[in-house]
Amino acid sequence: MIHIDLLIVGAGPAGLMAAKEAGTAGANVLLLERSHVPGGQLVKQTHMFFGSEEQYASYRGFDISEILLDEIKKLPNVKLALNATALAVYDDGIWAAEMDGASYTKILPKAVIIATGAGEKSLAFPGNDLPGVYGAGAVQTLMNQYGIKPANRVVMLGAGNIGLIVSYQLLQAGVEVLAVCDGSPRIGGYLVHAAKLRRMGVPILTSHSVKQAAGQGRLETVVLWELDKAWQGIPGTEKVYRADVLCVAVGLSPLSELLRQAGCEMVYVNTLGGYVPYRDSFLATSRENIFVAGDVAGIEEASSAMVEGRLAGLSAAKFLGLSTPDFNAKRNDCMTQLESLRSGHAGERILSGLAQAVIGS
């Protein structure tokens, strides 16, 4: 049995920042990461971040991951366990994890931060199980983490930020992006990303989706068609592309299973990606010693996840009774940063979703 002040599940942008903040406050922290490398989505992100200096603006995602990891390594009271998967939580507050890919370990923490992130959504259409139909995250992993060119000719389904950014990264890798399509009548991602694709001659087709994917044993053709106002395909509008990869970037869903198992009150919020926990302004759930941060609390950008991680780390340290000088000032700084990141049209959608997930709402 491991007795620990703070257990953090997930070493992505939120988990790394939470570990840094809580560890700096003096908490004994165990940070679990199921992958063999920490960083989560950061290790796949080669584009430079927007925002402020506090949010590592002008740094690339994989560089930010290394910066945070280096800072955590300086804290002797923070232990990072890779290839470690949180399996379950029991009524007596004991958490179980598979460590080092084999051993079953019991952990009794005083407080917990869940920062498990999100998983990719998919879409049902004929041929969606063909080899060559990939999620955007898988394509990013092949390209940016392992240096493997995933395809020669790609159709991208989804014009949110992920679809637009991955499309540009595919072009940088020498892959021809035949088209980007999205069922919505307007582009969901930042226009700056869409503009880069258009300057490179990539058509972005709104109110379009996949009618079918086809091929003998692998993807060979993708058929797109236009959607009407009821999101139904319009016969006669089909466009056929010869492609070896169809990249699906239709959104993310919070990986909130552990929160459910822990007995946290949950709510379905479509604009946040699915089921998320109720939380207060300190990111504490209905279970007072369990905090959340990052995409598991609602789908946003990595910059927001890092700020939430910092806030959750601060809140957990305060809950543990540790000395947290200038707590209110630091908390207010986090809230100011989040307010800035959530400004604009996209922020309105996120804020409306977050309002539905406030404890007591």
C-alpha positions in Angstrom: 0.0 0.0 0.0 1.3 3.4 -1.0 0.2 6.3 1.4 0.5 9.6 -0.4 -0.8 13.2 0.0 -1.9 13.6 -3.5 -2.6 11.2 -6.4 -2.7 12.7 -9.9 -4.0 10.6 -12.7 -2.8 11.7 -16.1 0.5 13.4 -16.9 -0.8 15.6 -19.8 -0.7 19.4 -19.7 -3.2 19.6 -16.8 -1.6 16.8 -14.7 2.0 18.0 -15.2 1.0 21.6 -14.2 -1.0 20.3 -11.2 2.0 18.2 -10.0 4.3 21.2 -10.4 2.1 23.5 -8.4 1.1 21.0 -5.6 4.7 19.7 -5.4 6.0 23.3 -5.0 3.6 23.7 -2.1 5.2 20.7 -0.4 2.7 17.9 -1.2 4.0 14.4 -1.6 2.7 13.6 -5.1 2.3 10.4 -7.1 1.6 11.2 -10.8 0.4 8.3 -12.8 0.7 8.2 -16.6 -0.5 5.1 -18.6 1.8 6.0 -21.6 5.5 5.4 -21.7 6.1 9.1 -22.2 4.5 12.1 -20.3 3.0 15.1 -21.9 -0.3 13.8 -23.3 -1.4 15.8 -26.3 1.6 18.2 -25.9 4.1 15.6 -27.3 2.1 15.6 -30.6 1.8 19.4 -31.0 4.4 20.9 -33.2 2.7 24.3 -33.7 3.5 27.3 -31.6 1.0 28.2 -28.8 -1.0 31.4 -28.7 -1.8 33.2 -25.4 0.5 34.8 -22.9 4.0 34.1 -21.6 2.4 32.3 -18.6 0.8 29.9 -21.1 4.1 29.3 -22.9 3.1 31.3 -25.9 5.6 30.9 -28.9 6.7 27.5 -27.6 5.8 24.3 -29.4 3.7 21.7 -27.5 6.5 19.1 -27.2 8.9 21.8 -25.9 6.3 22.8 -23.2 6.1 19.1 -22.2 9.9 19.0 -21.7 9.9 22.3 -19.8 7.2 21.1 -17.3 8.9 17.7 -17.0 12.3 19.3 -16.1 10.6 21.5 -13.5 8.9 18.5 -11.9 12.2 16.5 -11.8 13.6 19.3 -9.5 10.9 18.4 -6.9 12.0 15.4 -4.9 8.5 15.0 -3.4 6.9 14.4 -6.8 7.1 10.9 -8.3 6.2 10.3 -11.9 5.2 6.7 -12.7 5.0 5.9 -16.4 3.3 2.8 -17.9 1.0 3.1 -14.9 -2.8 2.8 -15.3 -5.4 3.7 -12.7 -7.8 0.8 -12.6 -10.4 1.5 -9.9 -11.4 3.4 -6.8 -13.1 1.7 -3.9 -15.5 2.8 -1.2 -12.8 3.1 1.4 -10.9 5.6 -0.7 -8.3 3.2 -1.9 -7.2 3.5 -5.5 -5.8 0.6 -7.5 -3.3 0.9 -10.3 -1.3 -1.3 -12.6 2.3 -0.2 -12.2 5.2 -1.0 -14.6 2.8 -2.8 -16.9 2.3 -5.7 -14.4 2.2 -5.1 -10.7 -1.2 -4.4 -9.0 -0.7 -1.6 -6.5 -3.0 -0.1 -3.9 -2.8 3.6 -3.2 -4.4 5.6 -0.3 -4.2 9.3 -1.1 -5.5 12.2 1.0 -6.6 14.0 -2.2 -6.8 13.2 -5.9 -6.7 15.2 -9.1 -8.2 13.5 -12.1 -6.6 14.8 -15.3 -7.2 11.9 -17.7 -8.0 14.1 -20.7 -10.3 12.9 -23.5 -10.7 10.3 -26.2 -11.5 10.8 -29.9 -15.1 10.5 -31.1 -15.9 8.7 -34.3 -18.6 8.8 -36.9 -20.7 6.0 -38.5 -20.7 5.7 -42.3 -20.2 2.7 -44.7 -16.6 1.7 -44.7 -15.6 3.4 -41.5 -13.8 0.2 -40.4 -11.5 0.0 -43.4 -7.7 0.2 -42.8 -6.8 3.8 -43.6 -9.7 5.4 -41.6 -7.8 7.0 -38.7 -8.6 9.3 -35.9 -6.7 12.6 -36.0 -4.8 11.7 -32.8 -3.4 8.5 -34.4 -2.2 10.5 -37.4 -0.6 13.1 -35.2 1.1 10.3 -33.2 2.5 8.7 -36.3 3.8 12.0 -37.7 4.9 14.1 -34.8 5.9 11.5 -32.2 7.4 8.8 -34.4 8.3 10.6 -37.6 6.2 8.3 -39.8 4.5 9.6 -42.9 1.0 8.3 -42.5 -0.3 8.6 -46.0 0.2 10.1 -49.5 -3.3 11.5 -50.1 -5.7 12.4 -47.2 -9.3 13.6 -46.8 -9.9 15.4 -43.5 -13.3 15.1 -41.8 -13.7 17.9 -39.3 -12.8 21.6 -39.5 -12.3 22.3 -35.9 -8.9 23.3 -34.5 -7.7 19.7 -34.5 -8.8 19.0 -38.1 -7.2 22.2 -39.3 -4.0 21.9 -37.4 -3.4 18.3 -38.3 -4.2 19.1 -42.0 -1.5 21.7 -42.0 0.9 19.3 -40.3 0.2 16.7 -43.0 1.1 19.3 -45.6 4.3 20.0 -43.8 5.1 16.2 -43.9 4.7 16.1 -47.6 1.1 14.6 -47.6 -1.4 15.9 -50.1 -4.6 17.1 -48.3 -7.3 16.7 -50.9 -10.1 18.4 -48.9 -11.2 19.3 -45.4 -15.0 18.9 -44.8 -17.3 19.6 -41.9 -21.0 19.0 -41.4 -21.4 22.4 -39.8 -22.3 25.4 -42.1 -19.2 27.2 -40.8 -15.7 26.4 -39.8 -15.4 25.5 -36.1 -11.7 26.2 -35.6 -9.7 29.4 -35.6 -9.8 31.2 -38.9 -6.0 31.7 -38.8 -5.6 28.0 -39.1 -8.1 27.8 -42.0 -6.4 30.7 -43.8 -3.1 28.8 -43.9 -4.8 25.8 -45.5 -6.6 27.9 -48.1 -3.4 29.8 -49.0 -1.9 26.3 -49.8 -4.8 25.5 -52.0 -6.7 23.1 -49.7 -10.5 23.4 -50.2 -12.6 23.6 -47.0 -16.1 22.3 -47.6 -18.6 23.3 -45.0 -22.1 21.6 -44.8 -20.4 18.4 -46.2 -19.8 15.0 -44.7 -18.7 11.5 -45.7 -21.2 9.5 -47.6 -19.0 6.4 -47.7 -15.4 5.1 -47.7 -14.6 2.2 -50.0 -11.7 0.0 -51.1 -10.5 -3.6 -51.4 -9.1 -4.5 -48.1 -8.0 -0.9 -47.4 -9.2 2.6 -48.1 -9.1 3.7 -51.7 -11.9 6.2 -52.2 -13.8 8.7 -50.1 -17.2 10.0 -51.2 -18.3 13.3 -49.7 -21.7 14.9 -50.2 -23.4 18.1 -49.2 -25.8 18.2 -46.3 -29.1 20.1 -46.1 -30.3 22.1 -43.1 -31.4 18.9 -41.4 -27.9 17.5 -41.8 -29.2 14.9 -44.4 -27.1 14.1 -47.4 -28.2 15.6 -50.7 -28.2 13.1 -53.6 -26.4 14.4 -56.7 -23.9 16.4 -54.7 -21.3 13.6 -54.3 -17.6 14.3 -54.7 -15.2 11.3 -55.1 -11.6 11.5 -53.9 -8.9 8.8 -54.4 -7.2 8.7 -51.0 -5.3 6.3 -48.9 -6.3 7.9 -45.5 -9.5 9.4 -44.2 -8.6 11.3 -41.1 -11.5 11.7 -38.6 -11.5 14.8 -36.4 -15.1 15.1 -35.2 -14.4 16.0 -31.6 -13.3 14.6 -28.2 -15.1 13.1 -25.3 -14.0 13.4 -21.7 -12.5 10.2 -20.2 -14.5 10.5 -17.0 -15.0 6.9 -16.0 -12.9 7.1 -12.9 -15.0 10.1 -11.7 -18.2 8.1 -12.1 -16.7 5.2 -10.3 -15.6 7.5 -7.4 -19.2 8.6 -7.0 -18.7 12.1 -8.3 -22.0 13.7 -9.5 -21.9 14.0 -13.3 -23.8 15.9 -15.9 -24.1 15.6 -19.7 -23.0 18.8 -21.4 -22.9 18.6 -25.1 -20.8 21.7 -25.5 -18.1 20.3 -23.2 -18.0 17.0 -25.1 -20.1 14.6 -23.0 -20.4 13.6 -19.3 -18.4 15.9 -17.0 -18.3 16.2 -13.2 -20.0 19.0 -11.3 -17.3 21.2 -9.9 -16.9 24.4 -7.9 -14.7 27.4 -8.6 -11.7 25.6 -6.9 -12.2 22.6 -9.3 -13.4 20.4 -6.5 -16.0 17.8 -7.4 -19.0 16.7 -5.3 -16.4 14.5 -3.5 -14.5 17.2 -1.6 -11.1 15.5 -1.9 -11.3 14.8 -5.6 -10.4 17.6 -8.0 -10.4 17.8 -11.8 -8.5 19.6 -14.5 -8.2 19.6 -18.3 -10.3 18.0 -20.9 -11.9 15.5 -18.5 -13.7 18.5 -17.0 -14.7 19.8 -20.5 -13.0 19.9 -23.9 -10.9 23.0 -24.3 -7.4 23.9 -25.5 -4.1 22.7 -24.0 -3.5 26.2 -22.7 -6.7 26.1 -20.6 -5.8 22.7 -19.4 -2.5 23.9 -18.1 -4.1 26.8 -16.2 -6.8 24.5 -14.8 -4.0 22.1 -13.7 -2.3 24.9 -11.9 -5.6 25.9 -10.2 -6.3 22.3 -9.2 -2.8 21.9 -7.8 -3.2 25.0 -5.7 -6.7 23.9 -4.5 -5.5 20.4 -3.6 -2.5 21.8 -1.7 -4.9 24.1 0.3 -7.2 21.2 1.0 -4.3 19.3 2.4 -3.5 22.1 4.8 -0.2 23.0 3.2 1.2 26.5 3.3 0.1 28.2 0.1 1.4 31.8 0.3 -0.6 34.3 -1.9 -3.2 31.6 -2.6 -5.9 34.1 -3.4 -3.6 36.1 -5.7 -2.5 32.9 -7.6 -6.1 31.7 -7.8 -7.3 35.0 -9.1 -4.5 35.0 -11.7 -5.6 31.6 -12.9 -9.2 32.8 -13.2 -8.1 35.9 -15.1 -6.1 33.7 -17.5 -9.0 31.4 -18.1 -11.4 34.3 -18.7 -9.0 35.6 -21.3 -8.6 32.2 -23.0 -12.4 31.8 -23.0 -13.1 35.1 -24.6 -14.6 35.4 -28.1 -17.2 33.3 -29.9 -15.7 29.9 -29.1 -15.4 31.0 -25.4 -19.1 31.8 -25.2 -19.9 28.2 -26.1 -17.5 26.9 -23.4 -18.8 29.3 -20.8 -22.4 28.3 -21.4 -21.4 24.7 -20.9 -19.3 25.3 -17.8 -22.3 27.1 -16.3 -24.3 23.8 -16.4 -21.5 22.0 -14.6 -21.2 24.2 -11.5 -22.0 22.5 -8.2 -25.5 23.6 -7.2 -26.6 24.6 -10.7 
